[in-house]
Amino acid sequence: MFKRFLASREAILLGAVLILLALVAIRFPAFIAPANLANVFNDTSPLIILALGQMIVILTKCIDLSIAANLALCGMVVAILNVAHPDLPVIVTLVVATGLGTILGAINGLLVWKLTIPPIVVTLGTMTIYRGTIFLISNGKWVNSHEMSAPFKAFSRQILLGLPVLSWIALAVVATFAVLLTRTTLGRAFYAVGGNPHAAVYAGLNVGRTQFLAFAIAGALAGLTGYLWVSRYAVAYVDIAGGFELDVIAACVIGGIAISGGIGSVGGLVLGALFLGVIKNALPVVNISPFWQLAISGAAIVIAVAFNARSSRTKGRIILKSAEVAA
């Protein structure tokens, strides 16, 4: 079993992350100090949460380009709500953010399911709509730290057992998705629909409904991350998380989530996100321009896609396999 793990995508990614940490530590040993690694994980937590939502969408043979815009709109809404009602309990803010994100994700899912519009077209359109809505409700203005209530800003930063609440939420989401995708009927349905939609139909699965649920769950995570993002950075503006959807997709691809659907694991996804997180935090430390992050991330995506294409020649995890019909 250990040999099987060493040959897996997760082992390769883990090795890449450890090598990257070792190279940085040669120049700056303090980078691998436990406290700093905890900060790196905390910085990467929003990416991990959002990428998990994107993962289940991709597993069903779809993609959500509006996920970062969903985050931004939910973040702006709860920021404006906090300014208007500073005494509103944080739990209510969490419910509002998650609920709004679920609705926005469900809109994408319904358009894909009921109108059979290609997901990339739907989410490209809703991405623009959500970004435009942010401008309309804010009049292009920022919501700054001094306008937000102390509890609103403090929630994601509170330290619990040595880690910020943001990190604990990310860990909880990772654990939940690990169970969802490996131990539940819905999780198996995500793999089945993406692995072979036609066989999934014959097995009694509703492909459109499964894709709708994937979009709704991804939207819920985007809404949750929207509040956590605004709470942590204590600012809300029109271009919150601009371009972040590319990082999310990169984390998925590097983590071994097949764009063609049906293949991927939570462990690989988390390692893919951590790979990007280490790069983002390490470049300034070694005096390399952050703009190189784009080039490095792009190269990692190309390599990952090539690796995925090569490994897809042998079957990955497939829940339903279509029978071959002799000619």
N, C-alpha and C positions, 0 to 999 in steps of 0.2 A: 504493500500500500504506500510505503514511503517512496519507493521508486516511481510509483505512478504520480505521486504529488510532485516530485522533482521534474517530471516531464510535462507538468501542467502549465497552463498560461499563468496561473496565480503564482507559481514558484518563480517563473521568469520575471514577472513584475516585481515580486518581493525582492528578488536579487537586484533588479535595476534600481529600486528605491534605496536599498542598502548600499549599493556601490555609489550612488549619487551622494548619499549622506557621508560616506567615507571620504570621497573626494573633497567635499566642502570642509569636513573636519580636519583634513590635513593642513588647511590654511587657517581655519578658525575652529579650534576644538570646542569652543563654547556653544557652537551651533547644535551639537548633539547632546547638550545637557538636557536632562529630563524636563526642566521648566520650559526651555525653549522649544523642545519637541511638542510639549503640550500646547504652546502658543501656535505652533505650525498647524497642529490638528484643529485647533479652534478657528484659525483663519480659513482652513479648508472645509469646515463643517457646513457652511451654506452650499458649497459646491457638491458635497456628498449628498445632502438632503435633496437638492434639486436634481442631481444626476440619477438618483434612485427613481424619481418620478419619470424622468426621461427614459430610463431603462425599460420600465414595463411598457411604455408606449412603443419603443423600438422593438421589443420582443413580439408585439402583435403586428409587426410589419408596417408600422406608422412612424411618424416623427412629429415633434411639437416644437416649432420654431418660435412660438409665442410664450414659452414658459418663463423667460426672463421678463418679458413685458407684463405678464400676469403678476409676477413678483413685484414689479415696480408699481403697478396700479394698486395692488392690495396694500403695499407699503405706504403709498401716498394717501389712500383712503383712511387708514387707521391713524396716520399722523395728523390729518385734518380733523378726524374725529376726536383725537386726544386734545387738540387745541380747543375745540368747541366744548368738550366735556372732560376736563382734566381729572375729575374724580372717578371716572369710569374704571371699574376694576380691571386688572390685567387679564383675568380669565375671560371677561367679555370681549376684550380687544382680540384675544387669541381666537375666540369663536367667530367673531366678525371677519377677521383676516382669512381664516381657514374656510369659512363658509363662502365668502366671496370668491376665493380662489377656486373652490370646487365648482361654483356656478360657471365661472369663466372657462374652466377646463371642460365642463359638461357641454358648453356651447360648441366647442371644437368637436367633441365626440358626437354630438347630435348631427352636425353638418356632415361629418364623415360617414356616420351610420345611415341616416335617413336620406340624405341627398347624394350619397356616394361620390362626394367631391374628394379628389386626391388630398391626403393629409397635408402635404407640403404647401398646397395652394391655400387650403383653409387656414392653416396656422400662420402663413405669411400675411394673409389678409387680417386676421385677428390681431397679430402682433402690431400692425400699423394702427388698427382701431384702438387697441389698449393704450398704446403710446400717445395717441392723439387725445384720448379721454383724460389722461393724466394732465395734459396741458390745459384742457378745458376746465377741469374741476379745481385746478390750482392757479389758473390765470398765469401760468408760467413762473410763479413765485416759489421760493424755497420755504420749507418749514424747518427752522433752525433749532438748535439744541435748547436755547433759552425759552423757546415757546412750548417745549414738551415738558410734561410732568416728570418728577423724579422717579416714581414707580415705573412709568412707561419705559424710561431709559435704563433703569437698573435691572430689569428682569433678566435679560440675556447675559448680563455681565456678572450676576451673582455667583459667588464661588461655593460649590457644593462638593465636599470630599476632595478638594484640591483642583477641581476642574470647573470652568464656567458652565452655567446652565445651557448655553448654546451647544457646548460639546456633549453634554449629557443627552440633549434632545437628539443630536445627530446619532449618537450611539443607540438610543432607543429606536430610532427610525430604522437603522441598519438591522438591529435584532428583529424588529417586526417584519421587515421585508424578507429576511432570511427564512423566517417561519412561513410567511405568506407564500413565497415562491417554491418552497420545498415540501410543505406539509398541508397545503389546502387545495381544494378543487379549483378555486379561482386562479391560483398560481400556476397550476398545471394547464389550465385553459389558456393563459397568456402564452406559454410555450407552444402549445398545440396549434393555436390560431396562427402564430407566426411561422412555426415549422412547416405546416402544411394545411392551409385554410380549407382546401377541398376535403381532405380527410377529416378535418375538424367538424365540418358540416355533416358528414356521414356519421360521425360519432355523436351527433345530437347537440353540438355546441353552436350557439348563435354568435357568429364571427363579429357582426356589427355591434352587438350588445357588449361583447367582451372588450372590443376596442373602445367603446364609449366609457366603460368602467375604468380602463387604463387612463384615458384622458382626464376623467373626473378625479381620480386619485392623484395624478400628476399635478392637477390644478390645486388640489387641497394642499399638497406639499409646497407648491409655489406661493400660495397665500400665507401659509405658516412662515415660510422663509422671508416673505415680504416684511412681516412684522419684526422678525428677528434681525433682519438686515437693518431696518430703520432704527430699531431699538439700540443695536450695538454701535452704529456709527452716528446716531443722534442727529440725523439730517435726512430730509426727503426732498427730492427735486425731480424734474421732468425726466432726466436721463439716468435714473437709478439703474444700476446693473446693465448699462448699455453694452451690448456685445457679449454679455455673459452667457447667452445661449450657445455661443460657439465653444466656450470653455466646457459647458455641460456636455455637449455632443462629443467633444474631444475626450473627456473623461470616460464616456461610455465606450468609444471606439478603442481607446488605449486599454481599457479594462476588459476588452474581449467581447463586448456586446455586438453581435453581428447585425449590421445595418439591414441585412436581408431578413432578419427576424428569427425568433425561435431558439437562439443560442446565447448564453451568457450566465454569469453568476454574480451574486451580491459581493462575494469576496474579491473577484476580479475588478468589479466596478469601484469598490472602495480603494483598492490599490492604484487603479488608474487615476482617481481623483487625488490621492496622496502624492502620486508622482508629479502631477501638475502643481500641487500645493508646495512641495519641496522646491521645485524649480522656481516658483514665484517668490518664495522667501529666501532662497539661496543666492539668486542673482545679485541683488543689491549688496549682500554680504561680501561677495567676491569681486565687487566693483565692476560688474557687467551690466550694461544698460538693460533696463526692464523690457525694452523693445525687442531684445533678443529672445524674450519669452515666446513671442509670436512665432519666430523662426523655429525655435526648439520644439514648441508644441506642434507646429505644422509638420516638422520632420517626424516627430513621434507618431502623428496621425497617419502619415504615409506609410511608415514602417508597420504600424499596427494593422492598417487595412491590407497591406501585402501579406502580413502574417496570417490574418483572418482568411484571406482568399486561399492561401496555401493549406491551412488547416481544415478548411471547409470541404476539402476533397475527401477527408475522412469524416464520418458522421460524428457530430457532437451530441449534446443531450437532446434527444428528440422523444417527445411523449407519444406522438402518433406517427406511424410510418405508413406511407401509402404503399399499397401492393403493386408490384410491377406486373404489367399485363404483357404477356408474350405477344409478339407481333404475329 
